[in-house]
C-alpha cells in the first residue's frame, strides 16, 4: 500500500488554532508552519509561529516550517536563510524546512537561472547547518522558473489545485487552499504527503535531532584563559572606553598601564599595553558576550560584528563544533 498522510500549512492568518480539536478530527497527520518572511527584521517573524509550533507538538502532530521569500538576489536569499534559522532556532522539527519562492511581485522578473541559484543558496545553507531543506512552489514555478535538475537534491512541496494536476513527483502535494479543519476558523491549505519524511528526518539526525530523538549535546564552555598583557594598535574611531570593552578591562587600567595623562586623547597608530587581557603579545583580541534566550550565532555575529556571515569566526574562536549555544554561555567575539 502506497504511503499517504494528510496535513495542513498555517500562518497567523489562521488565528488562534484549537490544537486539540485539530488532533481529534483525525484529519491532520502533520503541520507546516510559516516562521516568517524576508530578512534581517525581527518584525517579519510570524506572530503565531511560536504558539503554533508548541501547540501542534503538544498534541503529537509532527511539524515543519516554511519561509516566504522576497529575495531578489543570491545574496538576499543567503540573508533569508540565516533569518529563517534565527526564527526557528530553539525547536526541533520532524518535517522539512521549506523555502517558499513564488512572490508575484519579485520572483517572476528574475528569470529561471537566478531564481534557481537563489533557491539552491538558501537550501544549501540550511543543509550546512543540519536542517532538512525543501522547496515550496506551484506548478507554474516548477515548470518555468526552477531548474528541476539542479534542485532535485532537495525535497519538493508542490501546489496545484486543478482537477488534473501536473505533478513532478513531489514528496508533498498541496491540492487545495479551501480545506475545512475542525479547530481552525475559515479555510486552510491541505496537503498529501507521499514519503515518510518524519522518519527520515529523525532517524538521520536532521532539524535538531541527533541519532533519533536525542538532542545534540550542549557544548561545554571553555575555561577563561590566563590573564596576560596584550599590545593593541589604536585604529581610527577608537576610544579608550571601546578598547576597554573589547578586552574586558577598564579605562583606568589602560590609563595607568600606559601613563596616559588625558584619557580623551589617543591617536591612530598609537600602541597601547592592555593589562589583564587575554591573547598574549600576538595582538589577538576579543570581547566577551553572554548568550541570551533566543540568540543564535548568526544573530550575535550580526549584532556584534555587523555581519551575520561572520558567525564562523565566533565558532572558530570558541572551539565550537556545532551551532548549538545556550543561555548563560560566555562566548569570545573577535574584533
C-alpha positions in Angstrom: 0.0 0.0 0.0 1.4 3.4 -1.0 2.4 5.8 1.8 0.0 8.7 2.2 -0.6 11.1 5.1 -2.7 14.3 5.2 -1.6 17.6 6.6 -2.0 21.4 6.7 0.1 24.5 6.5 -0.8 27.5 8.6 0.3 31.0 9.5 -1.0 34.0 11.5 -3.9 34.2 9.1 -5.5 31.1 10.7 -5.7 32.9 14.0 -5.7 31.1 17.3 -5.9 27.4 16.5 -7.6 24.8 18.8 -4.9 22.2 18.6 -6.8 19.5 20.5 -9.7 19.9 18.1 -7.4 19.6 15.1 -5.9 16.4 16.6 -9.2 14.9 17.5 -10.5 15.5 13.9 -8.3 12.7 12.6 -7.7 14.8 9.5 -4.2 16.1 10.2 -1.1 14.0 10.4 1.4 16.9 10.0 1.6 20.7 10.0 3.9 23.0 8.2 4.1 26.4 9.9 5.2 29.8 8.5 8.1 31.1 10.5 8.1 34.5 8.7 9.3 36.2 5.6 12.2 38.3 4.2 15.4 39.0 6.1 17.1 41.0 8.8 14.0 42.2 10.5 12.5 40.6 13.6 9.1 42.2 13.0 8.8 39.8 10.0 8.6 36.7 12.2 5.1 35.3 12.1 3.4 36.3 15.3 1.8 32.9 15.7 4.8 30.8 14.9 5.9 30.0 18.4 2.3 29.3 19.5 1.7 27.1 16.5 4.9 25.1 16.9 4.3 24.4 20.6 0.6 23.8 20.1 0.9 21.2 17.4 3.8 19.5 19.2 1.8 19.4 22.4 -0.8 17.2 20.7 1.7 15.0 19.0 1.4 16.4 15.4 4.8 16.5 13.6 5.7 20.0 12.4 7.9 21.7 9.8 8.3 25.3 8.8 8.3 27.4 5.7 9.9 30.8 5.0 8.3 33.2 2.4 10.8 34.8 0.2 11.1 38.4 -1.0 14.7 37.9 -2.2 15.8 39.5 -5.4 19.4 38.2 -5.5 21.5 35.3 -4.3 22.9 37.5 -1.5 19.4 38.3 -0.3 18.5 34.6 -0.4 21.5 33.9 1.8 20.3 36.5 4.3 16.9 35.0 4.2 18.4 31.6 5.1 20.1 33.0 8.2 16.9 34.9 9.2 14.9 31.7 8.8 17.3 29.8 11.1 17.2 32.6 13.6 13.4 32.5 13.6 13.2 28.7 14.0 16.0 28.3 16.5 15.3 26.5 19.7 12.9 24.0 18.2 13.2 20.5 16.7 11.2 19.7 13.5 10.0 16.4 12.2 9.1 17.8 8.8 11.4 19.8 6.4 12.1 23.5 6.4 10.8 24.9 3.1 11.7 27.9 1.0 8.6 29.5 -0.4 9.6 31.2 -3.7 6.5 32.4 -5.5 6.3 36.1 -4.7 4.4 37.5 -7.6 5.9 40.9 -7.1 9.6 39.8 -7.2 10.5 36.4 -8.5 9.0 36.2 -12.0 11.1 39.1 -13.2 14.3 37.5 -12.2 14.4 34.6 -14.6 14.8 30.8 -14.2 18.6 30.8 -13.7 18.8 33.4 -11.0 15.7 32.1 -9.1 17.2 28.6 -9.1 20.6 29.9 -7.8 18.7 31.7 -5.0 16.8 28.6 -4.0 20.0 26.5 -4.1 21.8 29.0 -1.9 19.0 29.1 0.7 18.6 25.4 0.9 22.3 24.6 0.9 22.9 27.0 3.8 20.2 25.3 5.8 21.6 21.9 5.0 25.1 23.0 6.0 23.5 23.8 9.4 21.9 20.4 9.8 18.4 21.1 8.5 16.5 19.1 6.0 15.7 21.7 3.4 12.9 21.7 0.8 11.3 23.9 -1.9 7.6 25.1 -2.0 6.2 26.4 -5.3 3.3 25.9 -7.6 3.3 24.0 -10.8 4.0 27.2 -12.9 7.2 27.8 -10.9 8.4 24.2 -11.1 7.7 24.2 -14.8 9.0 27.6 -15.9 11.1 29.3 -13.1 13.0 26.5 -11.3 15.8 24.3 -12.7 14.4 21.0 -11.6 17.7 19.1 -12.5 19.7 21.5 -10.3 17.2 21.4 -7.4 16.3 17.7 -7.4 18.7 17.2 -4.5 16.1 18.9 -2.2 12.6 17.6 -1.2 9.7 19.3 -3.1 6.4 20.5 -1.9 4.2 21.4 -5.0 0.9 23.3 -5.1 -1.6 22.5 -7.9 -5.3 23.0 -7.3 -6.5 21.8 -10.7 -8.7 18.7 -11.1 -5.9 17.1 -13.2 -2.6 18.4 -11.6 0.7 18.2 -13.4 3.0 16.9 -10.7 6.7 16.5 -10.6 6.8 13.6 -8.1 6.7 15.9 -5.0 7.0 14.5 -1.5 4.1 16.7 -0.6 1.3 17.8 -2.8 -0.8 20.8 -1.8 -4.1 20.2 -3.5 -6.5 22.9 -2.1 -6.5 26.2 -0.3 -10.1 25.8 0.9 -9.8 22.9 3.3 -12.1 22.8 6.4 -10.4 21.5 9.6 -12.1 21.4 13.0 -10.3 23.8 15.3 -9.3 26.2 12.5 -11.6 29.1 11.6 -12.0 29.6 7.9 -10.2 28.0 5.1 -6.9 26.2 5.3 -4.3 24.8 2.9 -4.5 21.0 2.8 -1.8 18.6 1.6 -0.9 15.0 0.9 2.5 13.5 1.9 3.8 10.6 -0.2 7.1 10.0 1.7 7.6 9.3 5.4 9.6 12.5 5.9 9.4 12.5 9.8 11.1 9.1 9.9 13.8 10.2 7.5 14.5 13.4 9.4 14.5 12.0 12.9 16.4 8.8 12.1 19.1 10.7 10.2 19.5 13.4 12.8 18.3 16.5 10.9 16.4 19.5 12.2 17.7 19.3 15.8 17.5 15.5 16.1 20.7 13.5 16.6 20.5 9.7 16.4 16.8 9.8 16.7 15.1 11.9 19.3 18.2 12.7 21.3 19.1 16.4 21.2 22.6 17.4 20.2 24.9 17.6 23.2 25.4 21.0 24.8 29.0 22.3 24.3 31.0 22.8 27.5 32.2 26.4 27.9 35.9 26.8 27.8 37.6 27.9 30.9 38.8 31.5 30.9 42.3 31.9 29.6 45.0 33.0 31.9 45.5 36.8 32.1 48.3 38.3 30.1 49.3 41.5 28.5 48.3 42.4 25.0 49.7 45.1 22.7 47.0 46.9 20.7 47.4 49.4 17.9 44.8 52.2 18.0 42.6 52.5 14.9 40.7 55.4 13.6 37.5 55.9 15.5 38.7 54.1 18.6 38.4 55.5 22.1 39.5 54.1 25.5 36.0 53.0 26.5 35.5 50.9 23.3 39.0 49.4 23.6 38.4 48.5 27.3 35.2 46.8 26.4 36.9 44.8 23.7 39.5 43.4 26.1 37.3 43.0 29.1 39.3 45.5 31.2 38.8 49.1 32.4 39.7 52.5 31.1 41.6 53.3 34.3 43.7 50.1 34.0 44.7 51.1 30.4 45.4 54.7 31.5 47.6 53.5 34.4 49.5 50.9 32.3 50.3 53.5 29.6 50.8 56.6 31.7 48.1 58.4 29.7 47.6 62.0 31.0 44.4 62.7 29.0 42.1 59.7 28.6 40.2 61.5 25.8 43.3 61.9 23.7 44.6 58.8 21.8 45.6 58.7 18.2 45.6 56.1 15.3 48.8 54.1 15.2 49.5 54.5 19.0 50.4 51.2 20.6 48.7 50.6 23.9 49.5 48.0 26.6 46.3 46.3 27.6 46.7 44.8 31.1 44.7 41.8 32.4 43.6 40.8 29.0 43.9 37.5 27.0 45.7 36.7 23.8 49.4 37.2 24.7 51.6 39.5 22.8 50.4 38.4 19.4 47.9 41.2 19.2 44.9 38.9 19.0 41.9 40.5 20.8 38.3 39.8 21.6 35.4 40.9 23.6 33.1 38.6 25.6 29.3 38.1 25.3 26.9 36.2 27.4 24.3 34.3 25.4 20.7 35.2 25.9 17.5 33.3 25.3 16.6 33.3 21.6 20.2 34.1 20.4 21.9 32.3 17.5 25.5 32.5 16.4 24.4 34.4 13.2 22.3 36.9 15.2 25.3 37.5 17.6 27.7 38.0 14.6 25.2 40.4 13.0 24.8 42.4 16.2 28.5 42.4 17.4 30.4 42.2 14.1 28.0 43.9 11.7 27.8 40.8 9.5 25.9 37.6 10.4 28.0 35.6 7.9 31.0 36.1 10.3 29.4 33.6 12.7 32.1 31.0 11.7 34.7 33.3 13.2 32.9 33.0 16.6 32.7 29.3 16.2 36.4 29.0 15.5 37.5 31.3 18.3 35.4 29.4 20.8 36.3 25.9 19.5 32.6 25.1 18.8 32.0 22.0 16.6 28.2 22.8 16.1 26.0 25.8 16.0 24.3 24.9 19.3 24.6 27.6 22.0 22.7 28.1 25.2 21.6 31.0 27.5 24.3 31.9 30.0 27.2 30.6 27.9 30.1 33.1 27.6 31.4 33.5 24.1 34.6 35.2 22.8 33.7 37.7 20.0 36.6 38.6 17.6 37.4 42.3 17.0 
